[in-house]
Amino acid sequence: MPRVCRRTLLASLALAAIAPLAQAQAPAANVRLLVGYAAGGPVDAMARIFAPALARELGASVIVENKPGASGALAGEMTSTAAADGTTFWFAASPTVTIVPNIQKKLKFDAMRDLTPVAPLLTYANVLVVPQASPLKTVADLLAQAKASPGKVFYGSAGVGASNHLSGELLAHQAGVQLTHVPYKGNAPAMNDVIGGQLQMMFDIVGGAQKFITGGQVRALAVTSAARNPMLPEVPTMREAGLPGYEVVGWMALYGPPKLPAAATERMADATRKVLATADFQQRLAALGYTPWPGPAAELVAQATKERAMWGTVTKGIEID
């Protein structure tokens, strides 16, 4: 064989040998983050803050796609049938993983069984607020009124199964009182009715409620986390307010399709940890009342398992279509 032909053949064989490796290591052209809620809500807003930071770490385009429906679960269902090629991930909020499966019996997937846990992102707490003009100054005052007038303390939420709905259910369950839940289509209209005095109380995400608290429109009685929140350091926890077993901490996390290869899972998890470690991203989280959660996927699984069991007890008798 002529020398030039042998060289050409050897070069072709070498390229053929490294092509699969290069293809496996090349970043995806586009990564999709599926959000189970409409644009403009807190989960969507956080996804859109996270996406460009993630894109820089991955060296790939990251696109947020809103897939609202089924109390946030439609995005998870779509992820459960997506190709396991590292291009589709669910930007999940904890209620859809830990609360909704307990009350929505017709779900077509189970996040803890059918998806690949990739990485936790952040945690957040709710805060219990009452109208500024309310005579209730403490959680003890609120519970005393609820015991004196069973069912006549009304509280709003973003809807059945939302974390602020279940925060109220847990309060009623642990304190042994009867509260009346009034579901709304989002936190904003519920907060408006708290401000207007149509509702006696509400739980809301600290970052969302803070402006109404500092603006003097509502009064904060307690936060739902085990420790005080940096945005509201003067507000006691529910535990400090007399409910030692009370804790509600929401979170957001990334899940991938089933059987996502370990390399793709770790690539996304590593990029997420790097985003959470940046000072700029940490500052943006703090401004919204969120705390970074740079733990491994195993921590995410353990927390989700614990919370689903807890909410299973609290939500007995609650069911939505």
N, C-alpha and C positions, 0 to 999 in steps of 0.2 A: 504494500500500500504506500503511495507517495507520502512524504513527510508532512506536507501541508494538510493532507486529508486526515492523517492520524491526529494532528494537532486539533483540527476542527472537531473531530469525533470526541476527543478527550474533553475539549471545552464544553461541548454539548452535554456530555454525560455529567460533568461537574455541575453545570447549571441545573440539569434535571434533578440532581441529588439534593441541591440546596433549596430548590423552589418550594417544596412542601413546608420546610422549616420557615422560610421567609413569609410564606402565606399565613402560617400559624401565628407568627409573631407580629404581623402587621396589624395596626389598629383598625377597628371597624370604621367605615366611612361615616356612619351615623349611629349614634346610640339613642334609643328612645326611652324616655322616662314617662311611664303611664301614670296619670293622676286620676283618682276616682271621683273627683269633685269638679265643679264648674270653675272657670277662670275667675280670679278675684278673691277667692277664699283663702284662709290661712295656709292650707296644705299646698295649694297651687302657688301661692306667693313664695313659700319656702322653696318649692321645687325650682322656681325660676331664679332664685338667688343661688341655689346650689348648682344648677346646670352649667353656667359659664365657668365656674370655678372647677367643676369636674372636667369640663372640656379641656381646660388648660393642662390638667394632670394627665389626661388620657391621650392628648394630642389628636383628638377626634371631635367631630361635631356632636353635640348633645341637644336633643330636641325634646321639649316638654309637650306631651299630648294629653289633653283632657278627655277622659272617658267617664263622665258622670253616670251614675245609675246604681241601683241595688244597694243603697246606703254606702256607696264607695267601693263596693265589691266588684263592679263590672271590670274595672281596670285589673284587679287581681285575677279574675276569671280569664281575661284576655291574655295575661301573662302565662297562665297555666297551660295555654294551648300554643304559645309562641315557640318558634324554633330556638333550641338551646345553643345559639351561636354567639352569645355575648353581645347582642345588639338590642335586646328588649329587657327592661327592668321595671318593676312596680315600685313607685315612690309611695309607700304605704303609711297610713296613719293608724295608730294602735287600735282605735275602736273597731275598725273593719276586721282586724285579726283576732281580737280578744272578746269583743262584745257582740258584734253582729252575728257571728255563728251561733250564739246562744239564743237569739231571739228571731232569727230569720231561718226557718227550717228548710227553705227551698233553694238554698245556695247550691250552685253547680260545682263548687270547688271548696277546698279547705286549705287555707294558706299554710297551715302547719303540717299538712300532709302532702300537698300537691306542688309546693314551690320550694325553691332553693333559698334558704336564708343567706344573705350576702353580707350585710353590715348594718349595725345600728347607726343612727345619725345624731339624734338629739332627744332631749326630754323636755317636758313642760308641765307646769302645774296650772290648776284652776284656782280661782279666788271666789269666795262667797261674798256677794254684794247685796245690799238692800238700798232702797231709795234714800237719798240724803235726808229727806224730811221724816223718815221712819223713826219711831221711838225706840226701835231695837238697836242697842249699842254693842251687844256681844252675842256670841253663839248661844250662850245660856239664856239670854233674853228670847232669842228666836225659838228655842226648844220649849221654853216655858209657855210661849204663846201657842205653839203647835199642840202642846198637851192640853192646854185650856180650851182650844177650839179645834178639835180634830178635823182635818180635811179642809180647813179654811185658810191655810197658808198656801198660797199659790206660787209656783216657781216656773220659770220659762227655760227653754232649751232650744238648741238648733234642730231638734227633731228626736223622734223615738230612736233610742240606741246611741245617740251622741254621748260623748264623754260627760258633758255637763248635765244631761238627763240622768245618767247613771251615778254621777256624783251626788245628786239629790236622792236617788233611790238608796244609795249606800248610807247616806246620812239618816234617812228614815229608818232603815234596817237596823243600824247600830244604836240609834238613840231610842228606838221603840216609839216613834211618833208617826202620824199620818200626814203626809204632804200631798198636795194635788199638783200633778204635772200638767203643764200647758205647752205642747210642742209648737214650734214655729218653723218656718222655712229659712233657718239661718240664725246666727247669733245676733245680728244687728237689730232685727225687729223685736226680738225678745228684750234686748237691752233698752230699746226705746220705751217699752212698756214698764220696765223697772224704773227708769228715770221718771216716767209719767205717773208712777204710783199704781198702775193697774196690776202689777205683780208685787208680791211682798219680798221676793228674793230671786237670785239667780246665781249659778256658777258660770264663770266665763274664763277663757284663757287669760293668764296674767297680762301678756303682751297686748291683748285686745282691750282689756278692761282698764288698764293703767291710766289712759288719758281721761276716762270718765271719773276715775277716783281722784286724780290730781286736779281735775277741773271742778270738783265739788258737786258732781251730779249724782254720784252714788257713794255709799260708805262701804269700805271693805271690812269684813268681820274676821275672815281667816283664809289662809291658803291651804290647799289640799296636799301639798308635799310634806315629807317627813321633816324637812328643814325649812327655815324661812327663805323666802325668795329675795334675791338681791335687788330686784326692782321695787319691792315693797318690804323693806327690812323691818319696818315698824309694825307690820301686820302679823299676828301670831299664826301658828299652824293650827289645824283642826285638833291635833293631838294636844297642843298647849291649851286649847280652848275647852278641853274636857272630854275628848273622844280619843283615848289612847291607841285604839286599833285602826284609826282612820288614816288612809293614804290613797290618793288617786294621782298618779303621774302618767300623763300621756307621753307618747313618743312617736317618732317617725323613723322609718328604716327602709332599706332596699331589699327587695326579693327578686329572684330570677326565675326563669322557667324551670320545670322539673328536669333533673339529670343534667344541669348545667355543668360543664367540665370544670374540674378543680382549677385549671389554669385561668379560665375566664372569670371564675368566682373570685379568685385571689387578686387578679388584676383590678377588678372593680373595687374590691375591699381595700386594697392598698391605696388606690387613688382617692377613695373616700377618706381614709385616715389622714392622708396628706392634706386634703382640703380642710378637715377639722383642725389640723395643727396650725393653720395659718392665722396670724394675728388679725388680719382684716376680716376673715370669715367669723372668727370668734367674737369680734366686736359687733358684727351685724346680728349674730345670734343674741348676744346680750341685750342689744337695743330692742329686740322683739320679745324678750323675756324667756328665751330658750337657753338650754344648757347643752353643750356638745357632749356626745356620748361616743367616744372613740373605741368602743369595746369590740371584741371578736364576735363572730356569728353565734358562738355557743352561748354568750351572755344574752343575746337577743332571743334565742330559743328558750332559755330558762325563764326569762322575764315574761314572754308571751304565754308559756305554759302555766306559770303561776297566776297571771292575771285572768286567763280564760277560766280557770277553776273558780277564782273568786267571783267573777261576774256571773258564772253559772248559778251560784247560790243566790246572788242578789236579784237576778232577772227572772226567777221562777214565776211563771204566770204571765210574763210579758212576751208577746209574739207579734211580729209584723209580717206582711206579705213580701 
